Amino acid sequence: LRPGKTPVMEKMLTSLNITLKVEERNQPPKRLLKAIMQKFLPAAEALLEMIVVHLPSPAKAQAYRADILYSGPKDDRYIQSIKDCNPDGPLIMYVSKMVPTSDKGRFYAFGRVFSGKIRTGQKSRIMGANYEPGKKDDLYVKNVQRTVLMMGRFTEAVEDVPCGNVVGLVGVDQYLIKTGTLTDEDCVDCCPLVDMKYSVSPVVRVAVEAQSPSDLPKLV
């Protein structure tokens, strides 16, 4: 990309089958290099291909992860349904995070379905992070208002979502602080999934502003 090296660059682009637009060619060297690398190795496509190639499918992964995920007996019908990733089995879904919605103070309950299907309007048994089997603390039976697919900034309402997929739920955020397990209303003997441990550091954000508008250039 140095001056005088245009023929070398053109030869390399041709060999890599990379085509640049006129406005991309006229950019400064640093931005030109970025444009070339984005076409040579698109981050989104590369990441998706790595996920497809290296990560096991839910049908395979749940078979050997179920013993670690499920907190109940290791021989009941729920853990067997998780191992089989059975869409016709009892519902078992783990909510891992709460995602803010456009409505102030409301959240999507985002998580993954490990067994059965979660449906719009379904009455579910909600076990919060502090629920203990045999007790009624942090336990609710409520309807799921909507099930939505979450695609970046956009969401799309769907009728139901089978096991092996991630989904956002509307209407259960009032009963979950952050994480929890959902199952069918009549699955009173189902135990919650093991709570996730997060290996992240807390982030502190501080807003700083100049007392006088004339001092704003100094702050920047």
PyMOL CGO cylinders between C-alpha atoms (Angstrom):
from pymol import cmd
from pymol.cgo import CYLINDER

trace = [
    CYLINDER, 0.00, 0.00, 0.00, 3.02, 2.29, -0.05, 0.3, 1, 1, 1, 1, 1, 1,
    CYLINDER, 3.02, 2.29, -0.05, 3.40, 4.87, -2.83, 0.3, 1, 1, 1, 1, 1, 1,
    CYLINDER, 3.40, 4.87, -2.83, 4.67, 3.29, -6.03, 0.3, 1, 1, 1, 1, 1, 1,
    CYLINDER, 4.67, 3.29, -6.03, 3.51, -0.19, -5.02, 0.3, 1, 1, 1, 1, 1, 1,
    CYLINDER, 3.51, -0.19, -5.02, 0.11, -0.02, -6.73, 0.3, 1, 1, 1, 1, 1, 1,
    CYLINDER, 0.11, -0.02, -6.73, 0.98, -2.67, -9.38, 0.3, 1, 1, 1, 1, 1, 1,
    CYLINDER, 0.98, -2.67, -9.38, 2.04, -5.08, -6.63, 0.3, 1, 1, 1, 1, 1, 1,
    CYLINDER, 2.04, -5.08, -6.63, -1.19, -4.41, -4.76, 0.3, 1, 1, 1, 1, 1, 1,
    CYLINDER, -1.19, -4.41, -4.76, -3.29, -4.91, -7.90, 0.3, 1, 1, 1, 1, 1, 1,
    CYLINDER, -3.29, -4.91, -7.90, -1.57, -8.21, -8.62, 0.3, 1, 1, 1, 1, 1, 1,
    CYLINDER, -1.57, -8.21, -8.62, -2.22, -9.38, -5.05, 0.3, 1, 1, 1, 1, 1, 1,
    CYLINDER, -2.22, -9.38, -5.05, -5.89, -8.31, -5.17, 0.3, 1, 1, 1, 1, 1, 1,
    CYLINDER, -5.89, -8.31, -5.17, -6.37, -10.15, -8.45, 0.3, 1, 1, 1, 1, 1, 1,
    CYLINDER, -6.37, -10.15, -8.45, -4.83, -13.34, -7.08, 0.3, 1, 1, 1, 1, 1, 1,
    CYLINDER, -4.83, -13.34, -7.08, -7.11, -13.14, -4.01, 0.3, 1, 1, 1, 1, 1, 1,
    CYLINDER, -7.11, -13.14, -4.01, -10.17, -12.35, -6.17, 0.3, 1, 1, 1, 1, 1, 1,
    CYLINDER, -10.17, -12.35, -6.17, -10.81, -9.11, -4.29, 0.3, 1, 1, 1, 1, 1, 1,
    CYLINDER, -10.81, -9.11, -4.29, -12.59, -6.26, -6.10, 0.3, 1, 1, 1, 1, 1, 1,
    CYLINDER, -12.59, -6.26, -6.10, -12.50, -2.73, -4.70, 0.3, 1, 1, 1, 1, 1, 1,
    CYLINDER, -12.50, -2.73, -4.70, -14.86, 0.11, -5.54, 0.3, 1, 1, 1, 1, 1, 1,
    CYLINDER, -14.86, 0.11, -5.54, -13.49, 3.43, -6.76, 0.3, 1, 1, 1, 1, 1, 1,
    CYLINDER, -13.49, 3.43, -6.76, -14.23, 5.19, -3.48, 0.3, 1, 1, 1, 1, 1, 1,
    CYLINDER, -14.23, 5.19, -3.48, -12.46, 2.40, -1.57, 0.3, 1, 1, 1, 1, 1, 1,
    CYLINDER, -12.46, 2.40, -1.57, -9.34, 2.72, -3.73, 0.3, 1, 1, 1, 1, 1, 1,
    CYLINDER, -9.34, 2.72, -3.73, -9.12, 6.47, -3.10, 0.3, 1, 1, 1, 1, 1, 1,
    CYLINDER, -9.12, 6.47, -3.10, -8.98, 6.10, 0.68, 0.3, 1, 1, 1, 1, 1, 1,
    CYLINDER, -8.98, 6.10, 0.68, -5.86, 6.78, 2.80, 0.3, 1, 1, 1, 1, 1, 1,
    CYLINDER, -5.86, 6.78, 2.80, -3.53, 3.76, 3.16, 0.3, 1, 1, 1, 1, 1, 1,
    CYLINDER, -3.53, 3.76, 3.16, -4.79, 2.81, 6.64, 0.3, 1, 1, 1, 1, 1, 1,
    CYLINDER, -4.79, 2.81, 6.64, -8.46, 2.79, 5.59, 0.3, 1, 1, 1, 1, 1, 1,
    CYLINDER, -8.46, 2.79, 5.59, -7.60, 1.08, 2.31, 0.3, 1, 1, 1, 1, 1, 1,
    CYLINDER, -7.60, 1.08, 2.31, -5.88, -1.73, 4.21, 0.3, 1, 1, 1, 1, 1, 1,
    CYLINDER, -5.88, -1.73, 4.21, -8.96, -2.07, 6.43, 0.3, 1, 1, 1, 1, 1, 1,
    CYLINDER, -8.96, -2.07, 6.43, -11.25, -2.28, 3.38, 0.3, 1, 1, 1, 1, 1, 1,
    CYLINDER, -11.25, -2.28, 3.38, -9.04, -4.96, 1.80, 0.3, 1, 1, 1, 1, 1, 1,
    CYLINDER, -9.04, -4.96, 1.80, -8.92, -7.05, 4.98, 0.3, 1, 1, 1, 1, 1, 1,
    CYLINDER, -8.92, -7.05, 4.98, -12.71, -6.79, 5.42, 0.3, 1, 1, 1, 1, 1, 1,
    CYLINDER, -12.71, -6.79, 5.42, -13.16, -8.31, 1.98, 0.3, 1, 1, 1, 1, 1, 1,
    CYLINDER, -13.16, -8.31, 1.98, -10.37, -10.86, 2.41, 0.3, 1, 1, 1, 1, 1, 1,
    CYLINDER, -10.37, -10.86, 2.41, -11.53, -12.09, 5.83, 0.3, 1, 1, 1, 1, 1, 1,
    CYLINDER, -11.53, -12.09, 5.83, -15.05, -10.83, 6.74, 0.3, 1, 1, 1, 1, 1, 1,
    CYLINDER, -15.05, -10.83, 6.74, -15.34, -11.05, 10.52, 0.3, 1, 1, 1, 1, 1, 1,
    CYLINDER, -15.34, -11.05, 10.52, -19.01, -12.07, 10.54, 0.3, 1, 1, 1, 1, 1, 1,
    CYLINDER, -19.01, -12.07, 10.54, -18.57, -14.87, 8.00, 0.3, 1, 1, 1, 1, 1, 1,
    CYLINDER, -18.57, -14.87, 8.00, -15.32, -16.09, 9.59, 0.3, 1, 1, 1, 1, 1, 1,
    CYLINDER, -15.32, -16.09, 9.59, -16.87, -16.20, 13.08, 0.3, 1, 1, 1, 1, 1, 1,
    CYLINDER, -16.87, -16.20, 13.08, -20.00, -17.99, 11.84, 0.3, 1, 1, 1, 1, 1, 1,
    CYLINDER, -20.00, -17.99, 11.84, -17.94, -20.59, 9.98, 0.3, 1, 1, 1, 1, 1, 1,
    CYLINDER, -17.94, -20.59, 9.98, -15.78, -21.22, 13.07, 0.3, 1, 1, 1, 1, 1, 1,
    CYLINDER, -15.78, -21.22, 13.07, -18.93, -21.74, 15.16, 0.3, 1, 1, 1, 1, 1, 1,
    CYLINDER, -18.93, -21.74, 15.16, -20.38, -24.17, 12.61, 0.3, 1, 1, 1, 1, 1, 1,
    CYLINDER, -20.38, -24.17, 12.61, -17.13, -26.14, 12.20, 0.3, 1, 1, 1, 1, 1, 1,
    CYLINDER, -17.13, -26.14, 12.20, -15.85, -26.27, 15.78, 0.3, 1, 1, 1, 1, 1, 1,
    CYLINDER, -15.85, -26.27, 15.78, -18.86, -26.12, 18.12, 0.3, 1, 1, 1, 1, 1, 1,
    CYLINDER, -18.86, -26.12, 18.12, -20.95, -29.29, 18.54, 0.3, 1, 1, 1, 1, 1, 1,
    CYLINDER, -20.95, -29.29, 18.54, -24.66, -29.17, 17.75, 0.3, 1, 1, 1, 1, 1, 1,
    CYLINDER, -24.66, -29.17, 17.75, -27.14, -29.15, 20.68, 0.3, 1, 1, 1, 1, 1, 1,
    CYLINDER, -27.14, -29.15, 20.68, -28.12, -32.74, 19.86, 0.3, 1, 1, 1, 1, 1, 1,
    CYLINDER, -28.12, -32.74, 19.86, -24.52, -33.87, 20.45, 0.3, 1, 1, 1, 1, 1, 1,
    CYLINDER, -24.52, -33.87, 20.45, -23.45, -31.43, 23.18, 0.3, 1, 1, 1, 1, 1, 1,
    CYLINDER, -23.45, -31.43, 23.18, -26.45, -31.93, 25.49, 0.3, 1, 1, 1, 1, 1, 1,
    CYLINDER, -26.45, -31.93, 25.49, -25.86, -35.69, 25.60, 0.3, 1, 1, 1, 1, 1, 1,
    CYLINDER, -25.86, -35.69, 25.60, -22.65, -35.25, 27.59, 0.3, 1, 1, 1, 1, 1, 1,
    CYLINDER, -22.65, -35.25, 27.59, -23.39, -31.89, 29.26, 0.3, 1, 1, 1, 1, 1, 1,
    CYLINDER, -23.39, -31.89, 29.26, -26.74, -32.78, 30.79, 0.3, 1, 1, 1, 1, 1, 1,
    CYLINDER, -26.74, -32.78, 30.79, -25.22, -34.21, 33.98, 0.3, 1, 1, 1, 1, 1, 1,
    CYLINDER, -25.22, -34.21, 33.98, -23.48, -30.90, 34.61, 0.3, 1, 1, 1, 1, 1, 1,
    CYLINDER, -23.48, -30.90, 34.61, -26.45, -28.73, 33.64, 0.3, 1, 1, 1, 1, 1, 1,
    CYLINDER, -26.45, -28.73, 33.64, -29.28, -30.41, 35.55, 0.3, 1, 1, 1, 1, 1, 1,
    CYLINDER, -29.28, -30.41, 35.55, -29.40, -30.09, 39.34, 0.3, 1, 1, 1, 1, 1, 1,
    CYLINDER, -29.40, -30.09, 39.34, -31.95, -32.87, 39.93, 0.3, 1, 1, 1, 1, 1, 1,
    CYLINDER, -31.95, -32.87, 39.93, -31.70, -36.69, 39.93, 0.3, 1, 1, 1, 1, 1, 1,
    CYLINDER, -31.70, -36.69, 39.93, -29.55, -38.12, 37.17, 0.3, 1, 1, 1, 1, 1, 1,
    CYLINDER, -29.55, -38.12, 37.17, -32.10, -40.75, 36.20, 0.3, 1, 1, 1, 1, 1, 1,
    CYLINDER, -32.10, -40.75, 36.20, -35.38, -38.85, 35.87, 0.3, 1, 1, 1, 1, 1, 1,
    CYLINDER, -35.38, -38.85, 35.87, -37.29, -38.08, 32.66, 0.3, 1, 1, 1, 1, 1, 1,
    CYLINDER, -37.29, -38.08, 32.66, -36.15, -34.47, 32.54, 0.3, 1, 1, 1, 1, 1, 1,
    CYLINDER, -36.15, -34.47, 32.54, -32.44, -35.14, 32.27, 0.3, 1, 1, 1, 1, 1, 1,
    CYLINDER, -32.44, -35.14, 32.27, -33.12, -37.86, 29.71, 0.3, 1, 1, 1, 1, 1, 1,
    CYLINDER, -33.12, -37.86, 29.71, -35.11, -35.40, 27.61, 0.3, 1, 1, 1, 1, 1, 1,
    CYLINDER, -35.11, -35.40, 27.61, -32.24, -32.88, 27.84, 0.3, 1, 1, 1, 1, 1, 1,
    CYLINDER, -32.24, -32.88, 27.84, -29.76, -35.54, 26.71, 0.3, 1, 1, 1, 1, 1, 1,
    CYLINDER, -29.76, -35.54, 26.71, -31.96, -36.46, 23.75, 0.3, 1, 1, 1, 1, 1, 1,
    CYLINDER, -31.96, -36.46, 23.75, -32.67, -32.78, 22.91, 0.3, 1, 1, 1, 1, 1, 1,
    CYLINDER, -32.67, -32.78, 22.91, -36.25, -33.98, 22.59, 0.3, 1, 1, 1, 1, 1, 1,
    CYLINDER, -36.25, -33.98, 22.59, -38.68, -31.40, 21.11, 0.3, 1, 1, 1, 1, 1, 1,
    CYLINDER, -38.68, -31.40, 21.11, -41.63, -33.54, 22.26, 0.3, 1, 1, 1, 1, 1, 1,
    CYLINDER, -41.63, -33.54, 22.26, -40.41, -33.80, 25.85, 0.3, 1, 1, 1, 1, 1, 1,
    CYLINDER, -40.41, -33.80, 25.85, -41.22, -31.56, 28.83, 0.3, 1, 1, 1, 1, 1, 1,
    CYLINDER, -41.22, -31.56, 28.83, -40.22, -27.93, 28.49, 0.3, 1, 1, 1, 1, 1, 1,
    CYLINDER, -40.22, -27.93, 28.49, -36.90, -27.02, 30.10, 0.3, 1, 1, 1, 1, 1, 1,
    CYLINDER, -36.90, -27.02, 30.10, -35.50, -23.59, 29.31, 0.3, 1, 1, 1, 1, 1, 1,
    CYLINDER, -35.50, -23.59, 29.31, -32.70, -21.66, 31.01, 0.3, 1, 1, 1, 1, 1, 1,
    CYLINDER, -32.70, -21.66, 31.01, -32.85, -17.85, 31.03, 0.3, 1, 1, 1, 1, 1, 1,
    CYLINDER, -32.85, -17.85, 31.03, -29.31, -16.52, 31.14, 0.3, 1, 1, 1, 1, 1, 1,
    CYLINDER, -29.31, -16.52, 31.14, -29.76, -12.75, 30.86, 0.3, 1, 1, 1, 1, 1, 1,
    CYLINDER, -29.76, -12.75, 30.86, -32.26, -9.91, 30.71, 0.3, 1, 1, 1, 1, 1, 1,
    CYLINDER, -32.26, -9.91, 30.71, -32.10, -7.72, 27.58, 0.3, 1, 1, 1, 1, 1, 1,
    CYLINDER, -32.10, -7.72, 27.58, -33.62, -4.20, 27.72, 0.3, 1, 1, 1, 1, 1, 1,
    CYLINDER, -33.62, -4.20, 27.72, -36.53, -3.53, 25.37, 0.3, 1, 1, 1, 1, 1, 1,
    CYLINDER, -36.53, -3.53, 25.37, -37.72, -0.30, 23.78, 0.3, 1, 1, 1, 1, 1, 1,
    CYLINDER, -37.72, -0.30, 23.78, -40.29, -0.05, 26.59, 0.3, 1, 1, 1, 1, 1, 1,
    CYLINDER, -40.29, -0.05, 26.59, -38.72, 1.70, 29.55, 0.3, 1, 1, 1, 1, 1, 1,
    CYLINDER, -38.72, 1.70, 29.55, -38.15, -0.65, 32.46, 0.3, 1, 1, 1, 1, 1, 1,
    CYLINDER, -38.15, -0.65, 32.46, -39.10, -3.85, 30.57, 0.3, 1, 1, 1, 1, 1, 1,
    CYLINDER, -39.10, -3.85, 30.57, -36.80, -6.66, 29.46, 0.3, 1, 1, 1, 1, 1, 1,
    CYLINDER, -36.80, -6.66, 29.46, -36.66, -9.70, 27.20, 0.3, 1, 1, 1, 1, 1, 1,
    CYLINDER, -36.66, -9.70, 27.20, -35.81, -12.86, 29.14, 0.3, 1, 1, 1, 1, 1, 1,
    CYLINDER, -35.81, -12.86, 29.14, -33.15, -14.34, 26.86, 0.3, 1, 1, 1, 1, 1, 1,
    CYLINDER, -33.15, -14.34, 26.86, -32.16, -17.97, 27.11, 0.3, 1, 1, 1, 1, 1, 1,
    CYLINDER, -32.16, -17.97, 27.11, -31.90, -21.39, 25.53, 0.3, 1, 1, 1, 1, 1, 1,
    CYLINDER, -31.90, -21.39, 25.53, -34.44, -24.18, 25.27, 0.3, 1, 1, 1, 1, 1, 1,
    CYLINDER, -34.44, -24.18, 25.27, -32.89, -27.52, 26.30, 0.3, 1, 1, 1, 1, 1, 1,
    CYLINDER, -32.89, -27.52, 26.30, -36.01, -29.69, 26.02, 0.3, 1, 1, 1, 1, 1, 1,
    CYLINDER, -36.01, -29.69, 26.02, -39.53, -29.44, 24.60, 0.3, 1, 1, 1, 1, 1, 1,
    CYLINDER, -39.53, -29.44, 24.60, -40.92, -26.23, 23.07, 0.3, 1, 1, 1, 1, 1, 1,
    CYLINDER, -40.92, -26.23, 23.07, -41.69, -22.79, 24.42, 0.3, 1, 1, 1, 1, 1, 1,
    CYLINDER, -41.69, -22.79, 24.42, -44.86, -21.24, 22.97, 0.3, 1, 1, 1, 1, 1, 1,
    CYLINDER, -44.86, -21.24, 22.97, -46.54, -17.87, 22.91, 0.3, 1, 1, 1, 1, 1, 1,
    CYLINDER, -46.54, -17.87, 22.91, -49.27, -17.81, 25.57, 0.3, 1, 1, 1, 1, 1, 1,
    CYLINDER, -49.27, -17.81, 25.57, -47.95, -20.92, 27.32, 0.3, 1, 1, 1, 1, 1, 1,
    CYLINDER, -47.95, -20.92, 27.32, -48.38, -21.13, 31.08, 0.3, 1, 1, 1, 1, 1, 1,
    CYLINDER, -48.38, -21.13, 31.08, -44.99, -21.95, 32.56, 0.3, 1, 1, 1, 1, 1, 1,
    CYLINDER, -44.99, -21.95, 32.56, -43.49, -22.72, 35.93, 0.3, 1, 1, 1, 1, 1, 1,
    CYLINDER, -43.49, -22.72, 35.93, -40.79, -20.12, 36.57, 0.3, 1, 1, 1, 1, 1, 1,
    CYLINDER, -40.79, -20.12, 36.57, -38.01, -21.05, 38.98, 0.3, 1, 1, 1, 1, 1, 1,
    CYLINDER, -38.01, -21.05, 38.98, -35.79, -18.11, 39.88, 0.3, 1, 1, 1, 1, 1, 1,
    CYLINDER, -35.79, -18.11, 39.88, -32.14, -18.21, 40.89, 0.3, 1, 1, 1, 1, 1, 1,
    CYLINDER, -32.14, -18.21, 40.89, -33.07, -18.52, 44.60, 0.3, 1, 1, 1, 1, 1, 1,
    CYLINDER, -33.07, -18.52, 44.60, -35.58, -21.34, 44.16, 0.3, 1, 1, 1, 1, 1, 1,
    CYLINDER, -35.58, -21.34, 44.16, -35.02, -24.55, 46.11, 0.3, 1, 1, 1, 1, 1, 1,
    CYLINDER, -35.02, -24.55, 46.11, -36.89, -27.78, 45.24, 0.3, 1, 1, 1, 1, 1, 1,
    CYLINDER, -36.89, -27.78, 45.24, -39.74, -28.44, 47.66, 0.3, 1, 1, 1, 1, 1, 1,
    CYLINDER, -39.74, -28.44, 47.66, -40.13, -24.77, 48.61, 0.3, 1, 1, 1, 1, 1, 1,
    CYLINDER, -40.13, -24.77, 48.61, -42.24, -21.97, 47.13, 0.3, 1, 1, 1, 1, 1, 1,
    CYLINDER, -42.24, -21.97, 47.13, -39.76, -19.11, 47.39, 0.3, 1, 1, 1, 1, 1, 1,
    CYLINDER, -39.76, -19.11, 47.39, -38.89, -17.54, 44.03, 0.3, 1, 1, 1, 1, 1, 1,
    CYLINDER, -38.89, -17.54, 44.03, -41.44, -19.77, 42.25, 0.3, 1, 1, 1, 1, 1, 1,
    CYLINDER, -41.44, -19.77, 42.25, -44.17, -18.49, 39.93, 0.3, 1, 1, 1, 1, 1, 1,
    CYLINDER, -44.17, -18.49, 39.93, -46.68, -19.92, 37.43, 0.3, 1, 1, 1, 1, 1, 1,
    CYLINDER, -46.68, -19.92, 37.43, -47.27, -17.32, 34.72, 0.3, 1, 1, 1, 1, 1, 1,
    CYLINDER, -47.27, -17.32, 34.72, -48.08, -17.01, 31.02, 0.3, 1, 1, 1, 1, 1, 1,
    CYLINDER, -48.08, -17.01, 31.02, -45.44, -16.26, 28.40, 0.3, 1, 1, 1, 1, 1, 1,
    CYLINDER, -45.44, -16.26, 28.40, -46.91, -13.31, 26.51, 0.3, 1, 1, 1, 1, 1, 1,
    CYLINDER, -46.91, -13.31, 26.51, -44.70, -13.61, 23.42, 0.3, 1, 1, 1, 1, 1, 1,
    CYLINDER, -44.70, -13.61, 23.42, -41.76, -15.60, 22.10, 0.3, 1, 1, 1, 1, 1, 1,
    CYLINDER, -41.76, -15.60, 22.10, -39.34, -13.70, 19.86, 0.3, 1, 1, 1, 1, 1, 1,
    CYLINDER, -39.34, -13.70, 19.86, -36.22, -14.44, 17.86, 0.3, 1, 1, 1, 1, 1, 1,
    CYLINDER, -36.22, -14.44, 17.86, -33.50, -11.94, 18.71, 0.3, 1, 1, 1, 1, 1, 1,
    CYLINDER, -33.50, -11.94, 18.71, -31.33, -10.94, 15.74, 0.3, 1, 1, 1, 1, 1, 1,
    CYLINDER, -31.33, -10.94, 15.74, -29.00, -8.14, 16.77, 0.3, 1, 1, 1, 1, 1, 1,
    CYLINDER, -29.00, -8.14, 16.77, -31.03, -4.97, 17.22, 0.3, 1, 1, 1, 1, 1, 1,
    CYLINDER, -31.03, -4.97, 17.22, -34.13, -6.56, 15.71, 0.3, 1, 1, 1, 1, 1, 1,
    CYLINDER, -34.13, -6.56, 15.71, -36.68, -9.05, 17.02, 0.3, 1, 1, 1, 1, 1, 1,
    CYLINDER, -36.68, -9.05, 17.02, -39.24, -11.20, 15.24, 0.3, 1, 1, 1, 1, 1, 1,
    CYLINDER, -39.24, -11.20, 15.24, -42.27, -12.72, 16.95, 0.3, 1, 1, 1, 1, 1, 1,
    CYLINDER, -42.27, -12.72, 16.95, -42.72, -16.48, 16.43, 0.3, 1, 1, 1, 1, 1, 1,
    CYLINDER, -42.72, -16.48, 16.43, -45.37, -18.96, 17.54, 0.3, 1, 1, 1, 1, 1, 1,
    CYLINDER, -45.37, -18.96, 17.54, -43.01, -21.43, 19.23, 0.3, 1, 1, 1, 1, 1, 1,
    CYLINDER, -43.01, -21.43, 19.23, -39.32, -22.30, 19.55, 0.3, 1, 1, 1, 1, 1, 1,
    CYLINDER, -39.32, -22.30, 19.55, -38.09, -25.93, 19.88, 0.3, 1, 1, 1, 1, 1, 1,
    CYLINDER, -38.09, -25.93, 19.88, -35.15, -27.15, 21.92, 0.3, 1, 1, 1, 1, 1, 1,
    CYLINDER, -35.15, -27.15, 21.92, -31.64, -26.43, 20.71, 0.3, 1, 1, 1, 1, 1, 1,
    CYLINDER, -31.64, -26.43, 20.71, -32.45, -22.77, 20.00, 0.3, 1, 1, 1, 1, 1, 1,
    CYLINDER, -32.45, -22.77, 20.00, -32.13, -19.48, 21.85, 0.3, 1, 1, 1, 1, 1, 1,
    CYLINDER, -32.13, -19.48, 21.85, -35.18, -17.28, 22.32, 0.3, 1, 1, 1, 1, 1, 1,
    CYLINDER, -35.18, -17.28, 22.32, -36.40, -14.10, 23.98, 0.3, 1, 1, 1, 1, 1, 1,
    CYLINDER, -36.40, -14.10, 23.98, -39.52, -14.14, 26.17, 0.3, 1, 1, 1, 1, 1, 1,
    CYLINDER, -39.52, -14.14, 26.17, -41.89, -11.25, 26.83, 0.3, 1, 1, 1, 1, 1, 1,
    CYLINDER, -41.89, -11.25, 26.83, -43.88, -11.03, 30.05, 0.3, 1, 1, 1, 1, 1, 1,
    CYLINDER, -43.88, -11.03, 30.05, -41.70, -12.95, 32.52, 0.3, 1, 1, 1, 1, 1, 1,
    CYLINDER, -41.70, -12.95, 32.52, -39.13, -10.24, 33.32, 0.3, 1, 1, 1, 1, 1, 1,
    CYLINDER, -39.13, -10.24, 33.32, -41.10, -9.23, 36.43, 0.3, 1, 1, 1, 1, 1, 1,
    CYLINDER, -41.10, -9.23, 36.43, -40.48, -12.64, 38.00, 0.3, 1, 1, 1, 1, 1, 1,
    CYLINDER, -40.48, -12.64, 38.00, -36.78, -13.08, 37.23, 0.3, 1, 1, 1, 1, 1, 1,
    CYLINDER, -36.78, -13.08, 37.23, -33.90, -11.00, 38.52, 0.3, 1, 1, 1, 1, 1, 1,
    CYLINDER, -33.90, -11.00, 38.52, -31.36, -12.24, 35.98, 0.3, 1, 1, 1, 1, 1, 1,
    CYLINDER, -31.36, -12.24, 35.98, -31.41, -16.02, 35.54, 0.3, 1, 1, 1, 1, 1, 1,
    CYLINDER, -31.41, -16.02, 35.54, -33.89, -18.82, 36.02, 0.3, 1, 1, 1, 1, 1, 1,
    CYLINDER, -33.89, -18.82, 36.02, -35.42, -22.05, 34.69, 0.3, 1, 1, 1, 1, 1, 1,
    CYLINDER, -35.42, -22.05, 34.69, -38.80, -22.43, 32.97, 0.3, 1, 1, 1, 1, 1, 1,
    CYLINDER, -38.80, -22.43, 32.97, -40.73, -25.66, 32.64, 0.3, 1, 1, 1, 1, 1, 1,
    CYLINDER, -40.73, -25.66, 32.64, -44.30, -26.81, 32.00, 0.3, 1, 1, 1, 1, 1, 1,
    CYLINDER, -44.30, -26.81, 32.00, -46.96, -25.86, 34.50, 0.3, 1, 1, 1, 1, 1, 1,
    CYLINDER, -46.96, -25.86, 34.50, -47.58, -29.46, 35.58, 0.3, 1, 1, 1, 1, 1, 1,
    CYLINDER, -47.58, -29.46, 35.58, -43.88, -30.42, 35.92, 0.3, 1, 1, 1, 1, 1, 1,
    CYLINDER, -43.88, -30.42, 35.92, -43.86, -29.87, 39.68, 0.3, 1, 1, 1, 1, 1, 1,
    CYLINDER, -43.86, -29.87, 39.68, -41.07, -32.42, 40.23, 0.3, 1, 1, 1, 1, 1, 1,
    CYLINDER, -41.07, -32.42, 40.23, -38.67, -30.78, 37.76, 0.3, 1, 1, 1, 1, 1, 1,
    CYLINDER, -38.67, -30.78, 37.76, -35.52, -29.29, 39.27, 0.3, 1, 1, 1, 1, 1, 1,
    CYLINDER, -35.52, -29.29, 39.27, -33.87, -26.08, 38.00, 0.3, 1, 1, 1, 1, 1, 1,
    CYLINDER, -33.87, -26.08, 38.00, -30.77, -26.05, 35.84, 0.3, 1, 1, 1, 1, 1, 1,
    CYLINDER, -30.77, -26.05, 35.84, -27.50, -25.15, 37.53, 0.3, 1, 1, 1, 1, 1, 1,
    CYLINDER, -27.50, -25.15, 37.53, -26.95, -21.40, 37.72, 0.3, 1, 1, 1, 1, 1, 1,
    CYLINDER, -26.95, -21.40, 37.72, -24.29, -20.11, 35.35, 0.3, 1, 1, 1, 1, 1, 1,
    CYLINDER, -24.29, -20.11, 35.35, -21.02, -18.68, 36.63, 0.3, 1, 1, 1, 1, 1, 1,
    CYLINDER, -21.02, -18.68, 36.63, -19.81, -15.62, 34.75, 0.3, 1, 1, 1, 1, 1, 1,
    CYLINDER, -19.81, -15.62, 34.75, -16.10, -14.98, 34.24, 0.3, 1, 1, 1, 1, 1, 1,
    CYLINDER, -16.10, -14.98, 34.24, -16.39, -11.26, 33.62, 0.3, 1, 1, 1, 1, 1, 1,
    CYLINDER, -16.39, -11.26, 33.62, -15.09, -8.17, 35.34, 0.3, 1, 1, 1, 1, 1, 1,
    CYLINDER, -15.09, -8.17, 35.34, -17.46, -5.39, 36.40, 0.3, 1, 1, 1, 1, 1, 1,
    CYLINDER, -17.46, -5.39, 36.40, -17.50, -2.34, 34.14, 0.3, 1, 1, 1, 1, 1, 1,
    CYLINDER, -17.50, -2.34, 34.14, -17.86, 1.14, 35.61, 0.3, 1, 1, 1, 1, 1, 1,
    CYLINDER, -17.86, 1.14, 35.61, -18.95, 3.97, 33.34, 0.3, 1, 1, 1, 1, 1, 1,
    CYLINDER, -18.95, 3.97, 33.34, -18.52, 7.58, 34.41, 0.3, 1, 1, 1, 1, 1, 1,
    CYLINDER, -18.52, 7.58, 34.41, -19.92, 10.57, 32.52, 0.3, 1, 1, 1, 1, 1, 1,
    CYLINDER, -19.92, 10.57, 32.52, -17.57, 13.57, 32.55, 0.3, 1, 1, 1, 1, 1, 1,
    CYLINDER, -17.57, 13.57, 32.55, -18.50, 17.03, 31.33, 0.3, 1, 1, 1, 1, 1, 1,
    CYLINDER, -18.50, 17.03, 31.33, -16.86, 20.44, 31.41, 0.3, 1, 1, 1, 1, 1, 1,
    CYLINDER, -16.86, 20.44, 31.41, -18.25, 23.02, 33.86, 0.3, 1, 1, 1, 1, 1, 1,
    CYLINDER, -18.25, 23.02, 33.86, -17.81, 25.74, 31.28, 0.3, 1, 1, 1, 1, 1, 1,
    CYLINDER, -17.81, 25.74, 31.28, -18.51, 25.26, 27.55, 0.3, 1, 1, 1, 1, 1, 1,
    CYLINDER, -18.51, 25.26, 27.55, -15.29, 27.14, 26.81, 0.3, 1, 1, 1, 1, 1, 1,
    CYLINDER, -15.29, 27.14, 26.81, -13.32, 24.33, 28.47, 0.3, 1, 1, 1, 1, 1, 1,
    CYLINDER, -13.32, 24.33, 28.47, -14.81, 21.62, 26.24, 0.3, 1, 1, 1, 1, 1, 1,
    CYLINDER, -14.81, 21.62, 26.24, -11.84, 21.59, 23.78, 0.3, 1, 1, 1, 1, 1, 1,
    CYLINDER, -11.84, 21.59, 23.78, -9.51, 20.86, 26.71, 0.3, 1, 1, 1, 1, 1, 1,
    CYLINDER, -9.51, 20.86, 26.71, -11.66, 17.90, 27.76, 0.3, 1, 1, 1, 1, 1, 1,
    CYLINDER, -11.66, 17.90, 27.76, -11.67, 16.41, 24.26, 0.3, 1, 1, 1, 1, 1, 1,
]
cmd.load_cgo(trace, "trace")
